[in-house]
Amino acid sequence: MPEAPTTKHRMSTKQRLLFFLTAWLIVLMPFLFWWNTWFGRTLSDTKLAEYLKDEQHPRHIQHALVQIGERMAHQDKAVARFYPEMVRLSTYPVEEVRNTDAWVMGQDTSYPAFHDALLKMLNDASTLVRGNAALSLVRFGDSAGKPQILELLQPATVIAPQAGKMVDTAAIGTTIRQGGAVAKLNTGNDTVEVRAPITGKLTALKVQTGQSVAAGTPMGTLAPEGDQVWEALRALYLIGTPDDLPVVQSYERELPEIPDRVRQQALETEKAIRGRVGSGL
């Protein structure tokens, strides 16, 4: 008995259009996300002015600040028109914006209002904002932020934001980005994430899963990541004193967790400090 002929089902025009539209969106959406979050995309002066005041999108503000910083590094005097806006952003409520702003203001030491704003930022609630303000002040020849620079070299304590029972934690040894979840607290009505104050490696946990904690309880310790330490050591190369040598020397040890460039910078920083002492400076 002969086989029945096979019927070939062809997509309708509408189905083909839907298929190609879906495939196009699969490709387009990651590109749009990258395009809107990539700080390397060049902005015109008009866009810079628009982004700096985009209160609904803090990442737009960051994007503008990064672009301004790059132009400042190339001695582009035209960006000075945005300097008053940058001073205003030194008190912006979003930490990431203040952090970027503090760094960028150090690119031009000829503008006195930057110096004044950075001095005020030494009292910011964020460790990293205080640290970046202090690093930028070194470029002004001002060592007022040295305590904040030394703070960048110290482990950071993770604090419980409110009372609750710990239901989950990251593993010791995990590197966590600033703002990433270190642990989760069950507060009875909700689950709250305990976030990292800096980028670093979780080196210790002081509470266990299932344990109840009060608001403000120290929950763990993060060792600062290499880039943060390296920048702080570079600053101490210029403004460090003999009292700072113990913390500098702690980064000279040949340990797996200390990158080679950090160890080398620590050695150079100690040499510079001892050289200043020897020369009487």
N, C-alpha and C positions, 0 to 999 in steps of 0.2 A: 504494500500500500504506500503510495508516494507521500512524503512528508508535506505538511501544510506549509505554505510559503511564510517566511518570517516577516512580520510587519515591522517596519522601521518607524519608530516614533521620532518625529522631528519637533524641536522646540518652536513654539509660535514666536512671531515677532516680538510680542510683549514679554514672553519668557526670556528671549535672548537679551532684550534691553535691560530687564531686571538683573540678569546674570552679569552683564558687563558693568552695570551701575554698581552692583555689590562689589565686584572685583576692583573697580576704580576707587571706591570708598575705602576698601581695605588698604590700598596703597596710599591714598591721599591723607587719611586721618593721622597716621604716624608722622607724615611730612608736616602737616599743619601744626601738630603738637610741637615738633622740633622747631619749626619756624617761629612759633610764638614764644618759645622758652629759650632759644639760643641767643645768648647775649652778644655774639659776634656779628650779628646782622647790623649793618651800618644804618644809622638813623640820620635823617636830615635835621637841620636846626629846628624846623617846624615840628617834626616828630619828637625831638628831644624836649622841647617846651611842652608839648602835649603829654608826653609820657611822665615827665616830672610831676605833673599835677593830676595824674590818673589815680585818684584815691580808691577806685574800685579794683585796681589791679596792681598790687605792690610790686609784682615782678616786672611790670613795665617801668616802674620807678627805678628798680635795680638795674634794668637794662640800660636806661638812660644814664645812670651814674657810671656804669662800667664804660660806656662809650665816651663819656666826658673824661673819665680818668685816662683812657687811652690817648685822647687828643691832648690832654694836659701833659702827658709823658712825652709827646712830640712837640711840645712848646707851641701849641696852637692857642694863641691869645684870644681868638674869637669866642672861645667857650667861657670867657670871664663873665659874659652876660648872664650865665646861669649860676654864678657863685652865690648870690643872695638866696636863691632857691635851695641850694645845697645847705646853707646855714640853717634855713628853716627845717630841713629834713633831719637835722641832728636830733630833734625831739620827736620824730615821727613814731607812732605807736607800734609799728611792726619792727621787731628786732633785726631781721635780715636787712631791712633798708638802712637802719642806723649803722649796722655793722659795715655795710658797703660804703656808706657815706663817710664814716670815720676814716676808712682806708683811703678813699679818693681825695679827701681834703688834704692829705699829706703830700699830694703831688705838686702843690704850688705853695711855697712858703712865703710868697710875697704878699699874700692877702691876709691882713691882720685879723679879720673876722673869723677866718678858719682857726687861727690859733686860739682865739677866745672860745669858740664853740667846742673845740677839742678838749680844752681844760675843763669845761662843764661836763663833758662826756666821760670824764674819769670817774664820775659818780653814778654812771648808768647802772641799771639793775642787772645787765648782762655782763658776764665775765668776758666774753669775746668782744663786745662793744668797748668795754673799758680797755681791753688789751690793744685793740686796733687804734683807739684814740691815743694811747700811750706810745705805740710804735710810730704813729704819725707825728707826734710831738717831738720825738727824737730828731726828725728831719728838720724841725724848727730850731734845733739846738737846745731843746727844753727837756730836762730830765725829770720833770715833775711827775711823770707817770711811771717811774721806776718800780714802785710797789705793785702796780698793775701788770708790769712786764714780768716781774718775778712770779706773780700769780699764774701767768700762762705756763710756767714751768712746773707747777704743782699739780698733783692729782685733783680732780674735781669730785665733789661729793654729790651724789644723786639724792634729792630730798623728796619725801612724800608730799604731794601737793595738798592732800586732804586725808582724813581718816578713812580707813577701810581695811579689808582683808586681802592679802596678796594672793592672787590666783594664778599668776604666770610670770616668768622672768626669762630674760636672755641668759644664755650660757656664759659662764666666766671664760674670758679669752676672746669673746666676740667683739669685733670692732663695730661701734655704733656711731652713725652720723649725728651731728648736732640736731636735736629735735626728734630723733628716732626714739622708738619705744624701748625702754629698759625693762619695764615691768608693767603689770596691770593690777589695779586695785578694784575690788568689788566694794562699792560704797553702800550697798543695800538696795538702792534704787537704780544704780547705773554702774558701768565699768569704766574706770578712768585709766588712761595710759600715763605712766610716769616717764617723762621724756629726758633725754640726755642734754645737759647744759652745754656740752662741748662735743666735738668729735674726738673719740678716743676708744681705747680698749678697756672693756669691763674687767677689772682686776680683782674685785672683791664684792661679795654680797653680804650684807649685815643682817638680813631678815630672810626667813624661809617661806616657801609657798604654804599657804594656810594660816600664816601668822597675821594677827591684827596689828596695825600700826596707827599711831596718832599723826595728825598733820604736822609736818616739819621734821619727821623722823628721818635721820640719815639711813638710806637704804643700800647704798653701794658706792663704789669708787671707780672713776674712769681715769686711766692714764692718758695724758694729752698725746695727740698724734704728732708725727714727725714734723710736718710743715709748721705747725704752731710753735713747737719747741725751737726749730731752726730760726724762725723769725725773731723769737725772743732772745736767743743767743746772739744773733747778729746785732740786736739793739744793745745788749750788754757789752758787746765788743767796743762800742763807742762810749757808753756811759757807766759801765760796771765799775764797782769798787771792790777792794779786798773782802769786804763782808759778803759779797755775792759768790765768792769762790766755791764754797761748799756745794751750792746747788749747781753751779757750772760743772764742777768735777763729777757730780753724780751722773752726768751724761757722757763722760769720757770712758766709762767702763765698756769692755768688749762683751756685750750681751746681745742675744738675738733680737731683742725688742728695741735696740737702739740702732737706727740706720747709720751707715758709714758716714754720710754727709753731716748728720747731727753730731756724731762723735768728733769728726774733724773740726766742725765749727766750734764745739766746746773747747777743744785744744787751742784753737786760734784765739778764742775769747779769753781764756785764761792767760795766754801769752800777752795779749794786749793789755789786760788789767795789770799784770805784773810789770809790764813795760812802763805804764803810767806811774806806778808806784816808784819804780827805780829812777825815773826821770824827774820825780818830784811834782808831777802834774796832778 
